[in-house]
Amino acid sequence: MALVTIIFVSALVLLFVLLFRSLFIKTKDKSNLLNIGIVFIIIFFVFLGFLLNDSIKVLEHNTDFTKIGPYGDYIGGVINPLISVFAVFAAGFAFYAQYQANMQVQEQFEKQEKKDYRQNFENIFFNLINIHHQIVSDIDIDVKKIYHFENDLKNFLKENEFMNSSYTKNLIDEGNYSSRDVFNYYFNLLDYLIWIDLQIQNGVDLETFGNDIIKFEKIFKIKNIITYEEYSLISRFPSIYALVYNTISSDFGHYFRNLYRIIKYIDSMEFSKDKLKDFKIKYSYSSIIRSQLSDAELKVLFFNCIYYYGNKKFKPLLEKYSFFKFINTDEDDSDNVFKDFFKFYDMIAYEPIVDDKLMTDYLNNHNLSKLIIKEIKDEVEIKLSV
């Protein structure tokens, strides 16, 4: 009797342990339901065997059925509730098995849904990249047409003493450029004009370059102060960029809008509920589009997003996905045109955050600072803060 009781209690404990493990502990082991069913059957038959064994002993020692009638009532009173209890367990077991099956179906459905979501994204993403390449291949400029409307600029480039004529000759040579060569030409012109402006702002020799400065300031009349966080710079950059951009804005406008749309499309997706994991997936896709851009494209993009057109929406995306890892941030390089402008971007634009905790903090807490461009008067003295 004692041994049967111990077996019965042990089996019940095992049953509840298996039930708890199945309900509350995630595991890849799919044998829990089978184990529960086996334990369930063992308990039932052990207890039933105990009752039958006890009944046989009673019948062997008592032939008077009038005396064993109460024992029969006892057996019925015990076994009927037992069967009822086990019937409830069996029904619960059946419902639980159905629940597990439904969960597996739901998991498969969610996996398929995620797979379809990713495939749909990639179809659109790679189509957008193809469109990007088509836009690049369609871009072209005729230098002669540019300087037909900007004769003062042409004369300045041809005659100024800031650099030898062999360099500027390429800028005014009346040729045609197409595809990525347009970006090389565009950046070289932009780079040269920004460099001259920085020389003037840094106090170049007035006796040597006085006439050139007058001509330069006649073309680029407006001076601005550009501020980002604690850093500010006095520059004619907005005027310079506007003039160069407007020469081929019809093509470049299309280019920048499409490129912004691709990166915005990546950023708007949700591949995981975990922010860090989601960012890493997005970063891998942004790396694909970044790899499609030439150095000249990235350099032009750098200045485009300091200008009015791109600094509000486009610039934060390029920072987040570290688009400018190759940009020269050496402040001691006097010929480096980026040395006075790279501080207008968050440092993550040049160096990705590799520490997971720091990257998570950045994603959760980063407050976007605004880049501010204000026109200033020549007579107002403003100091450069670095």
C-alpha positions in Angstrom: 0.0 0.0 0.0 2.8 2.4 1.0 4.8 1.5 -2.1 1.8 2.2 -4.4 1.2 5.5 -2.7 4.8 6.5 -3.2 4.6 5.6 -6.9 1.4 7.4 -7.3 2.6 10.6 -5.6 5.9 10.5 -7.6 4.1 10.1 -10.9 1.8 13.0 -10.0 4.9 15.2 -9.2 6.5 14.2 -12.5 3.3 15.0 -14.4 3.2 18.5 -12.9 6.9 19.1 -13.6 6.4 18.2 -17.2 3.3 20.4 -17.5 5.2 23.3 -16.0 8.1 22.8 -18.3 5.9 22.8 -21.4 3.9 25.8 -20.4 6.6 28.1 -19.0 10.0 27.1 -20.4 10.7 27.5 -24.0 12.6 24.6 -25.5 13.2 23.0 -28.8 12.4 19.5 -27.4 9.1 18.5 -28.9 8.7 15.3 -26.8 7.1 17.0 -23.8 3.5 16.2 -24.8 4.4 12.5 -25.4 6.1 12.3 -21.9 3.1 13.9 -20.3 0.8 11.4 -22.0 2.9 8.5 -20.9 3.0 9.7 -17.3 -0.8 10.3 -17.4 -1.4 6.7 -18.5 1.0 5.3 -16.0 -0.7 7.1 -13.1 -4.1 6.0 -14.2 -3.2 2.3 -14.6 -1.1 2.2 -11.4 -4.0 3.5 -9.4 -6.5 1.3 -11.2 -4.2 -1.7 -10.6 -4.0 -0.9 -7.0 -7.8 -0.8 -6.7 -8.2 -4.1 -8.6 -5.6 -5.8 -6.5 -7.2 -4.6 -3.3 -10.6 -5.7 -4.6 -9.4 -9.2 -5.4 -8.0 -9.6 -1.9 -11.3 -8.6 -0.4 -13.2 -11.1 -2.6 -10.8 -13.9 -1.7 -11.5 -13.5 2.1 -15.2 -12.6 1.9 -17.8 -14.7 0.1 -20.7 -13.0 1.7 -21.7 -10.4 -0.8 -23.9 -8.7 1.8 -20.8 -7.9 3.8 -18.7 -6.7 0.9 -21.5 -4.5 -0.5 -20.2 -1.4 1.4 -16.7 -2.1 0.0 -18.2 -2.0 -3.5 -19.7 1.3 -2.7 -16.3 2.4 -1.5 -14.7 1.3 -4.8 -17.3 3.0 -6.8 -17.0 6.2 -4.7 -13.3 6.3 -5.3 -13.0 5.2 -8.9 -15.9 7.3 -10.3 -14.3 10.6 -9.1 -10.9 9.3 -10.3 -12.2 8.6 -13.7 -13.9 12.1 -13.8 -10.6 13.7 -12.7 -8.6 11.9 -15.3 -11.3 12.7 -17.9 -10.8 16.4 -17.1 -7.0 15.9 -17.4 -7.5 14.0 -20.7 -9.7 16.8 -22.1 -7.2 19.4 -20.9 -4.4 17.4 -22.4 -6.2 17.3 -25.7 -6.8 21.1 -25.6 -3.2 21.7 -24.7 -2.0 19.5 -27.6 -4.3 21.5 -29.9 -2.9 24.7 -28.5 0.7 23.6 -29.1 -0.2 22.7 -32.7 -1.8 26.1 -33.2 1.3 27.8 -31.8 3.5 25.9 -34.2 1.3 26.9 -37.1 1.4 30.5 -35.9 5.2 30.5 -35.7 5.4 29.1 -39.2 3.0 31.8 -40.4 5.0 34.6 -38.7 8.3 33.2 -40.1 6.8 33.2 -43.6 5.4 36.7 -43.1 8.8 38.0 -42.1 10.3 36.2 -45.0 7.8 37.8 -47.4 8.3 41.2 -45.7 12.0 41.0 -46.3 11.6 39.8 -49.9 9.2 42.6 -50.7 11.6 45.1 -49.2 14.6 43.8 -51.2 12.6 43.8 -54.4 11.8 47.5 -54.0 15.3 48.3 -52.6 17.2 46.8 -55.5 14.8 48.4 -58.0 15.6 51.7 -56.5 19.3 51.1 -56.8 18.8 50.3 -60.5 17.0 53.6 -60.8 19.8 55.3 -59.1 22.3 54.0 -61.6 20.1 55.0 -64.4 19.9 58.6 -63.1 23.7 58.7 -62.7 24.2 57.5 -66.3 21.7 60.1 -67.6 23.4 63.1 -65.9 25.5 65.3 -68.3 26.7 68.9 -68.4 28.0 71.2 -71.1 30.6 73.5 -69.6 30.2 76.0 -72.4 26.5 76.5 -71.4 27.4 77.0 -67.7 29.8 79.8 -68.4 27.6 81.4 -71.0 25.4 82.5 -68.1 28.3 82.9 -65.6 30.9 84.9 -67.6 32.1 86.7 -64.5 32.9 83.4 -62.8 34.7 82.1 -65.9 36.9 85.3 -66.1 37.7 84.9 -62.4 38.7 81.3 -62.7 40.8 82.2 -65.8 42.6 85.2 -64.3 42.8 84.8 -60.5 46.2 84.4 -58.9 45.2 82.0 -56.1 46.4 79.0 -58.0 48.2 78.4 -61.3 46.3 78.4 -64.5 47.0 74.7 -65.3 44.5 73.7 -62.5 41.8 76.2 -63.5 42.1 75.3 -67.1 40.3 72.1 -66.5 37.5 74.0 -64.8 36.8 76.3 -67.8 37.7 74.0 -70.6 34.5 73.9 -72.8 33.9 70.2 -72.8 31.1 67.8 -72.0 30.8 65.6 -69.0 28.5 62.7 -68.3 27.7 60.2 -65.7 30.2 60.1 -62.7 32.5 62.5 -64.5 29.9 65.2 -63.8 30.5 64.6 -60.0 34.2 64.9 -60.4 33.9 68.2 -62.3 31.2 69.4 -59.9 33.3 68.7 -56.8 36.5 70.1 -58.2 34.8 73.4 -59.0 33.1 73.5 -55.6 36.3 72.5 -53.8 38.3 75.3 -55.5 35.8 78.0 -54.8 35.3 77.0 -51.1 39.1 76.8 -50.7 39.5 80.4 -52.0 36.8 81.6 -49.6 38.6 80.0 -46.7 41.8 81.7 -47.7 40.1 85.0 -47.7 38.4 84.4 -44.3 41.8 83.4 -42.9 43.4 86.7 -43.9 45.2 86.0 -47.2 47.8 88.6 -48.4 45.6 91.6 -49.5 48.4 93.2 -51.5 48.9 90.1 -53.6 45.3 89.0 -54.0 43.4 92.3 -53.4 41.9 92.5 -56.9 41.0 88.8 -57.0 39.2 89.2 -53.6 37.1 92.1 -55.0 36.1 90.0 -58.0 35.4 87.0 -55.9 33.2 89.0 -53.5 31.4 90.6 -56.4 30.3 87.1 -57.6 29.5 85.7 -54.2 28.0 88.7 -52.4 26.4 87.1 -49.3 28.4 86.0 -46.3 26.9 83.6 -43.8 27.6 82.3 -40.4 27.0 78.5 -40.2 26.4 77.0 -36.7 26.1 73.4 -35.5 26.1 72.8 -31.8 29.1 74.7 -30.3 30.9 75.1 -33.7 30.5 78.0 -36.1 32.1 79.2 -39.3 31.9 82.4 -41.3 31.8 81.5 -45.0 30.3 82.3 -48.4 29.7 78.6 -48.8 25.9 78.9 -49.3 26.3 81.4 -52.1 29.0 79.2 -53.7 27.0 76.0 -53.5 23.8 77.7 -54.8 25.6 79.0 -57.9 27.4 75.7 -58.7 24.2 73.7 -57.9 21.9 75.8 -60.1 24.1 75.2 -63.2 22.9 71.6 -63.3 20.0 71.5 -60.8 17.6 69.7 -63.1 19.7 66.6 -63.0 21.2 66.9 -59.5 17.8 67.6 -57.9 16.5 64.3 -59.3 19.7 62.5 -58.1 19.5 63.8 -54.5 15.8 63.2 -54.1 16.0 59.6 -55.3 19.1 58.9 -53.1 17.3 60.4 -50.1 14.2 58.2 -50.8 16.3 55.0 -50.9 18.0 55.7 -47.5 14.7 56.9 -46.0 13.0 53.7 -47.2 15.7 51.6 -45.4 15.3 53.7 -42.3 11.5 53.5 -42.2 11.4 49.6 -42.2 11.2 47.5 -39.1 13.1 44.2 -39.4 13.2 43.4 -35.6 11.5 44.6 -32.4 15.0 44.9 -30.9 16.3 48.3 -31.8 20.0 47.3 -32.0 19.3 44.3 -34.1 17.0 46.3 -36.3 19.7 49.0 -36.8 22.3 46.4 -37.7 20.1 45.0 -40.5 19.4 48.5 -41.8 23.1 49.4 -41.6 23.9 46.4 -43.8 21.5 47.7 -46.5 22.7 51.3 -46.2 26.2 49.9 -46.7 25.1 48.4 -50.0 23.9 51.8 -51.3 27.0 53.6 -49.9 29.2 51.1 -51.8 27.4 52.1 -55.1 28.6 55.8 -54.7 31.9 57.1 -56.1 34.1 59.2 -53.9 33.1 62.3 -55.9 29.5 61.5 -55.3 30.0 61.2 -51.6 32.0 64.5 -51.4 29.2 66.3 -53.3 26.7 64.7 -51.0 28.7 65.9 -48.0 28.3 69.5 -49.0 24.8 69.1 -50.3 23.6 68.2 -46.8 25.2 71.2 -45.2 23.3 73.4 -47.6 19.6 74.3 -47.1 18.3 71.5 -49.3 19.6 68.6 -47.2 20.5 69.6 -43.7 17.1 69.0 -42.1 16.1 65.6 -43.3 18.9 64.0 -45.3 21.9 64.9 -43.1 20.7 63.0 -40.0 20.3 59.8 -42.0 23.8 60.1 -43.5 25.1 60.6 -39.9 23.2 57.6 -38.5 24.5 55.2 -41.2 28.1 56.6 -41.2 28.2 57.6 -44.8 31.4 59.7 -44.6 33.9 57.2 -43.2 36.5 58.1 -45.9 36.3 62.0 -45.4 39.6 63.6 -44.4 39.1 65.2 -41.0 42.7 66.2 -40.6 42.6 69.8 -39.3 46.4 70.3 -39.9 46.1 69.7 -43.6 45.9 73.3 -45.1 44.7 72.0 -48.5 41.9 69.9 -46.9 38.7 71.7 -47.7 36.8 69.4 -45.3 38.8 70.5 -42.3 36.6 73.5 -41.6 33.3 71.7 -42.5 33.4 68.2 -41.0 32.3 69.5 -37.6 28.9 70.3 -39.0 28.2 66.5 -38.8 27.9 64.3 -35.8 31.1 62.2 -35.4 29.2 59.0 -36.0 29.1 60.1 -39.7 32.8 59.3 -39.8 33.2 56.5 -37.3 30.5 54.0 -36.6 29.8 53.2 -32.9 30.9 49.5 -32.5 30.0 49.1 -28.9 26.5 47.6 -28.7 25.6 49.4 -25.4 26.8 52.8 -26.7 25.0 52.3 -30.0 21.7 51.4 -28.1 22.1 54.5 -26.0 22.6 56.6 -29.2 19.5 55.1 -30.8 17.4 55.7 -27.7 18.7 59.1 -26.6 20.1 60.9 -29.6 18.7 64.4 -30.0 19.3 65.9 -33.4 20.9 69.3 -33.3 19.9 71.7 -36.0 22.4 73.2 -38.4 21.7 77.0 -38.7 22.7 79.3 -41.6 22.3 83.0 -41.1 23.3 85.9 -43.3 25.6 88.4 -41.7 26.8 91.9 -42.4 30.4 92.6 -43.2 30.6 95.3 -40.6 29.6 92.9 -37.8 32.6 91.2 -36.4 32.0 87.5 -35.5 34.8 85.3 -34.2 35.3 81.7 -35.4 34.7 79.2 -32.6 36.3 75.8 -32.8 
